[in-house]
Amino acid sequence: MAMRSWLFVPGDSQAKLDKAPGCGADVVIVDLEDAVALPAKQTARMLAEAFLGRHAQSGGDFDRWVRINPLDGPLWREDLAAVMPGRPDGIMVPKAAGPEQLQALAGELQVQEPRNGIAVGATRILPLVSETPAAALGIASYAAAALPRLGGLTWGAEDLSAAIGASRKRDERGLWTDTFRYVRAQVLLAAHARGVLAIDTLHAEFRDLEGLRRIAANSYADGFSGMLAIHPSQVPVINEAFTPGEDEIAQAHAIVNAFSANPAAGALQLDGRMIDQPHLEQARRLLERLR
């Protein structure tokens, strides 16, 4: 299935959890971390497990993920024990310090999966890899890390901004400043080098749908697979931006067909322009995404 829009839903809000399945998101992330105050953590765990159970893997039309609390704190093991009976499709890790830290999570999943009737290795991991300066400097290490559960990479600007004391994240043109552009590029390259999903960060101004439309279109054009969302109104905008248009699909088919008809060719002319092997690879990837 497509995994274009990744919608955060506060784990302690029954009303928002009830609305989430109708939002059209490809992935619903039940948030046990930033969106939930400490006194409400246990309530959020119970609501999350119930939500996962109501929308089981066999019948849901969206993936069900859970953002647990950071692995350097005391809460994440309780989060995991509470939600694994609901058989989530994946676990999002906030403030990930690097591939080595994720091994503790992988080990706990190895124990929890058979306890809950889940095939060992089925639960994927998506780390937020940029939320401290040290983590941001180590993003490239994910490309070759021994993490068979790794489903993708994503990043966040808010925590990193606070950590470095940045008073802005975008310039007067609305573009990421150098630090955040560097982090974003590292996430994109490391994800593609590893062969996993590259998920772009959220657009915090959730009422600015026109701005989101531009940002999401640029994200898709840059090579990201999808984008985080914090409000249901953002979901259709993201889905549209990350869905190839008819002209794009037709062009991809034309490129593949041209090389199929000329298998010995390294380069060809198509519609008045030269195409070569990188164009072919890009066309195949787009068509594979559709399948």
C-alpha positions as CSV (number, residue, x, y, z in Angstrom):
1,M,0.0,0.0,0.0
2,A,1.0,3.6,-0.4
3,M,2.7,5.2,2.6
4,R,2.4,8.9,1.7
5,S,0.7,10.5,4.7
6,W,1.8,9.7,8.3
7,L,-0.7,11.3,10.7
8,F,0.1,11.8,14.4
9,V,-2.9,11.3,16.8
10,P,-2.6,12.0,20.5
11,G,-2.8,8.7,22.3
12,D,-4.8,10.2,25.2
13,S,-7.7,11.6,23.1
14,Q,-10.4,9.1,22.5
15,A,-12.3,11.6,20.2
16,K,-9.3,12.1,18.0
17,L,-8.5,8.4,17.8
18,D,-12.1,7.7,16.8
19,K,-11.8,10.3,13.9
20,A,-8.4,9.1,12.7
21,P,-9.6,6.1,10.5
22,G,-11.8,8.4,8.4
23,C,-9.0,10.9,7.7
24,G,-7.6,9.1,4.7
25,A,-4.1,8.8,6.1
26,D,-2.0,5.9,4.9
27,V,-0.4,5.6,8.3
28,V,-1.9,6.6,11.7
29,I,0.7,7.1,14.4
30,V,-0.7,6.9,17.9
31,D,1.5,9.3,19.8
32,L,2.5,8.3,23.4
33,E,5.4,10.9,23.5
34,D,5.2,14.6,23.0
35,A,1.4,14.8,22.7
36,V,0.8,13.2,26.0
37,A,1.5,14.7,29.4
38,L,3.2,12.5,32.0
39,P,0.0,12.0,34.2
40,A,-1.9,10.8,31.1
41,K,0.7,8.2,29.8
42,Q,-1.1,5.2,31.3
43,T,-4.4,6.2,29.9
44,A,-2.8,6.8,26.5
45,R,-1.3,3.3,26.5
46,M,-4.7,1.7,27.2
47,L,-6.4,3.8,24.5
48,A,-3.6,3.0,22.1
49,E,-3.9,-0.8,22.6
50,A,-7.7,-0.6,22.2
51,F,-7.3,1.4,19.0
52,L,-4.9,-1.0,17.5
53,G,-7.2,-3.9,18.4
54,R,-10.2,-2.3,16.7
55,H,-8.3,-1.7,13.5
56,A,-6.4,-4.9,13.2
57,Q,-3.9,-5.6,10.4
58,S,-6.2,-8.0,8.6
59,G,-9.0,-5.5,8.1
60,G,-7.5,-2.0,8.2
61,D,-7.0,0.2,5.1
62,F,-4.1,2.1,6.9
63,D,-1.0,1.1,8.7
64,R,-1.1,1.4,12.5
65,W,2.1,2.7,14.2
66,V,2.9,3.9,17.7
67,R,5.4,6.6,18.7
68,I,6.8,5.4,22.0
69,N,8.8,7.5,24.5
70,P,12.5,8.0,24.0
71,L,14.8,5.0,24.5
72,D,17.1,6.8,26.9
73,G,14.2,7.2,29.4
74,P,12.2,4.9,31.7
75,L,8.9,4.9,29.9
76,W,9.4,3.1,26.5
77,R,9.4,-0.5,27.8
78,E,6.0,0.1,29.5
79,D,4.7,1.6,26.2
80,L,5.8,-1.4,24.3
81,A,4.4,-3.9,26.7
82,A,1.1,-2.1,26.6
83,V,0.7,-1.8,22.8
84,M,2.2,-5.0,21.5
85,P,-0.9,-7.0,22.2
86,G,-2.6,-4.8,19.6
87,R,0.0,-5.9,17.0
88,P,1.1,-2.6,15.6
89,D,2.6,-2.5,12.2
90,G,5.5,-0.4,13.4
91,I,7.1,1.6,16.2
92,M,8.3,5.2,15.7
93,V,11.3,6.1,17.9
94,P,11.7,9.8,19.0
95,K,15.1,11.3,19.7
96,A,16.9,8.3,18.3
97,A,20.6,8.6,19.2
98,G,21.9,6.2,16.5
99,P,21.6,2.7,15.1
100,E,23.2,1.1,18.1
101,Q,20.6,2.5,20.5
102,L,17.8,0.9,18.4
103,Q,19.3,-2.6,19.1
104,A,17.7,-2.4,22.6
105,L,14.3,-1.9,21.0
106,A,14.9,-4.6,18.5
107,G,15.7,-7.0,21.4
108,E,12.6,-6.1,23.2
109,L,10.5,-6.6,20.1
110,Q,12.1,-10.0,19.7
111,V,10.7,-11.0,23.0
112,Q,7.3,-9.3,22.7
113,E,6.3,-10.6,19.2
114,P,6.0,-14.3,20.0
115,R,4.3,-13.5,23.3
116,N,1.6,-11.7,21.3
117,G,1.3,-14.1,18.3
118,I,3.3,-11.9,16.0
119,A,5.8,-13.3,13.5
120,V,9.3,-12.5,14.7
121,G,10.7,-9.5,12.7
122,A,7.3,-8.3,11.5
123,T,7.3,-5.1,13.6
124,R,9.1,-2.3,11.7
125,I,11.0,0.6,13.2
126,L,11.0,4.3,12.0
127,P,13.5,6.5,14.0
128,L,13.4,10.3,14.2
129,V,17.1,10.7,13.5
130,S,17.7,14.4,13.9
131,E,16.5,15.7,17.2
132,T,19.9,16.3,18.8
133,P,23.1,17.7,17.3
134,A,25.0,14.4,17.9
135,A,22.2,12.4,16.3
136,A,22.0,14.7,13.3
137,L,25.8,14.2,12.7
138,G,25.4,10.4,12.6
139,I,22.5,10.1,10.1
140,A,24.7,8.5,7.5
141,S,25.4,5.6,9.8
142,Y,21.9,4.2,9.2
143,A,22.7,3.5,5.6
144,A,24.8,0.4,6.5
145,A,23.6,-0.4,10.0
146,A,22.6,-4.0,11.0
147,L,18.9,-3.1,11.5
148,P,16.7,-5.6,9.6
149,R,13.5,-4.0,11.1
150,L,14.3,-0.6,9.7
151,G,11.3,0.6,7.7
152,G,12.5,4.1,6.9
153,L,14.0,7.3,8.3
154,T,12.4,10.6,9.2
155,W,13.4,13.8,10.9
156,G,12.1,16.7,13.0
157,A,13.1,20.3,13.1
158,E,11.5,21.4,16.4
159,D,13.7,19.6,18.9
160,L,16.9,20.2,17.0
161,S,16.0,23.9,16.8
162,A,15.6,24.0,20.6
163,A,18.8,22.0,21.1
164,I,21.0,24.4,19.1
165,G,19.2,27.6,20.2
166,A,18.1,28.5,16.6
167,S,15.6,31.3,16.5
168,R,14.5,30.3,13.0
169,K,14.3,27.2,10.8
170,R,13.4,28.8,7.5
171,D,14.6,32.0,5.9
172,E,12.6,34.9,4.6
173,R,11.8,33.0,1.4
174,G,10.4,30.1,3.4
175,L,13.3,27.8,2.6
176,W,15.1,25.7,5.2
177,T,18.2,27.4,6.6
178,D,21.6,25.6,6.1
179,T,21.5,23.4,9.2
180,F,18.1,22.0,8.5
181,R,18.7,21.6,4.8
182,Y,21.8,19.6,5.6
183,V,19.9,17.3,8.0
184,R,17.0,16.8,5.5
185,A,19.5,15.9,2.7
186,Q,21.2,13.4,4.9
187,V,17.9,11.7,5.8
188,L,17.0,11.5,2.1
189,L,20.4,10.1,1.0
190,A,20.7,7.6,3.9
191,A,17.2,6.3,3.3
192,H,17.8,5.8,-0.4
193,A,21.2,4.2,0.2
194,R,19.6,1.8,2.6
195,G,16.6,1.1,0.4
196,V,14.0,2.2,3.0
197,L,11.3,4.9,3.1
198,A,12.4,8.6,3.3
199,I,9.7,10.5,5.2
200,D,9.9,14.2,5.3
201,T,9.2,16.2,8.4
202,L,5.9,17.9,9.2
203,H,4.6,21.4,8.3
204,A,3.9,22.9,11.7
205,E,1.5,25.6,10.5
206,F,-1.4,23.2,10.0
207,R,-3.8,26.0,8.8
208,D,-1.4,26.9,6.0
209,L,-2.6,24.4,3.4
210,E,-1.3,26.3,0.4
211,G,2.1,26.5,2.0
212,L,1.9,22.7,2.7
213,R,0.9,22.1,-0.9
214,R,4.0,23.8,-2.2
215,I,6.3,22.1,0.4
216,A,4.8,18.6,-0.1
217,A,5.2,19.0,-3.9
218,N,8.8,20.0,-3.5
219,S,9.3,17.1,-1.1
220,Y,8.0,14.6,-3.6
221,A,10.1,16.1,-6.4
222,D,13.2,15.8,-4.2
223,G,12.7,12.1,-3.8
224,F,10.9,11.7,-0.5
225,S,8.3,8.9,-0.1
226,G,5.9,10.6,2.2
227,M,5.5,13.3,4.8
228,L,4.4,13.6,8.5
229,A,1.1,15.3,9.3
230,I,-0.2,16.8,12.6
231,H,-3.7,17.6,11.5
232,P,-6.3,15.7,9.5
233,S,-6.7,18.6,7.1
234,Q,-3.1,18.1,6.0
235,V,-3.7,14.5,4.9
236,P,-5.4,15.0,1.5
237,V,-2.9,17.7,0.5
238,I,0.0,15.3,1.2
239,N,-1.7,12.3,-0.5
240,E,-2.3,14.4,-3.6
241,A,1.3,15.7,-3.7
242,F,2.8,12.2,-3.3
243,T,0.5,10.6,-5.9
244,P,2.1,10.5,-9.4
245,G,0.0,12.3,-12.0
246,E,-1.3,10.7,-15.2
247,D,1.3,12.5,-17.4
248,E,4.1,11.3,-15.1
249,I,2.9,7.7,-15.2
250,A,2.5,7.8,-19.0
251,Q,6.0,9.2,-19.4
252,A,7.4,6.4,-17.1
253,H,5.6,3.7,-19.2
254,A,7.0,5.3,-22.4
255,I,10.6,5.2,-21.1
256,V,10.3,1.6,-20.0
257,N,8.7,0.6,-23.3
258,A,11.4,2.4,-25.3
259,F,14.2,0.5,-23.6
260,S,12.3,-2.8,-23.8
261,A,12.1,-2.3,-27.5
262,N,15.8,-1.5,-27.7
263,P,17.5,-3.7,-25.0
264,A,21.0,-3.1,-26.3
265,A,20.7,0.7,-26.2
266,G,22.5,2.8,-23.6
267,A,20.7,6.0,-24.6
268,L,17.6,6.8,-26.7
269,Q,15.6,9.7,-28.1
270,L,12.1,10.0,-26.8
271,D,9.8,12.9,-27.6
272,G,12.7,15.1,-28.7
273,R,15.0,14.5,-25.7
274,M,17.7,12.1,-24.8
275,I,17.0,9.4,-22.2
276,D,19.5,7.1,-20.6
277,Q,19.8,4.5,-17.9
278,P,19.2,6.9,-14.9
279,H,15.9,7.9,-16.6
280,L,15.0,4.2,-17.0
281,E,15.8,3.5,-13.3
282,Q,13.7,6.4,-12.2
283,A,10.8,5.3,-14.4
284,R,10.9,1.8,-13.0
285,R,10.9,3.1,-9.4
286,L,7.8,5.2,-10.1
287,L,6.0,2.2,-11.6
288,E,7.1,0.0,-8.8
289,R,5.7,2.5,-6.3
290,L,2.4,2.3,-8.0
291,R,2.3,-1.5,-7.8
